[in-house]
Amino acid sequence: MKKIALVTGAAKGIGKAIATELAKVGCDVIINYHTSKDEAENLAKSLSEQYGVTVVPFGADVSSEAEVEEMAKFIEDKFGGIDILVNNAAIDLSGLWNEKTVDDFKKTLDVNLLGAYITSRRFYRHMIDKKWGRIINISSTNGINTYYPMCIEYDASKAALISLTHNLAVKCAPYINVNAVVPGFIGTESELDGYTEEFLKMEQEKILLGRYGEPEEVAKLVRFLASDDASYINNSIIRIDGGQAGA
């Protein structure tokens, strides 16, 4: 049976690679986006044509219950529900930690953590009813042992997302496998933008493989976790960082 996947924050970067990988293996995909409408629409058209699956974009702020509800109703009307939820949407605000505002901190938590909670709570019931489902949260090594004070609120949100993963796994057992993928330094445009060459070289030297990861490498791990081949992997936090030392 064909699987239906929702990937949040899927218009660019890692999310785009994940949507592409899932479409490649025959999933119908909902590409969630917030501001990148043109990119999402172009990606949906391209994947539909290339892989012969149904790929639709839908704009929604995952931190808004009302907008997630609107997206859910659209998905249920068109597909009946989803089998795979990839909570990838995230923001990372630049600036010195002590110059950021409380609103900055709250906004990051709202998108990166609350968004995953809202979408999981809204979509898990269909998976329970079908007795099959996958929830895959995209966290970060910043939430484990790679610390950047300029990303203090981002790091906190990604650490909390790991805790959310464990609790969801308990709540959704035995029918839904809930896991977190924990990327290190992945060479997306947004990841590398704004840093000096000296900083990037220093960080690359901390990676045992001596290079940054590619979004497609993360996407292949997500594809595996979403498949029946990963049926006995649950409540796991899986790093994909090339052997990255702490910062």
Buried (B, 14 or more C-beta within 10 A) or exposed (E): EEBBBBBBBBBBBBBBBBBBBBBBEEBBBBBBBBEBEEBBBEBBEEBBEEBEBBBBBBBBBBBBEEBBEBBBEBBEEEBEBBBBBBBBBBBBBEEEBEEBEEEBBEBBBBBBBBBBBBBBEBBBEBBEEBEBBBBBBBBBBBBBEBEEEBBBBBBBBBBBBBEBBBEBBEEBEEEBBBBBBBBBBBBBEEBEEEEEEEEBEEBBEBBEEEEBBBBBBBBBBBBBBBBEEBEEEBBBBBBBBBEBBEB
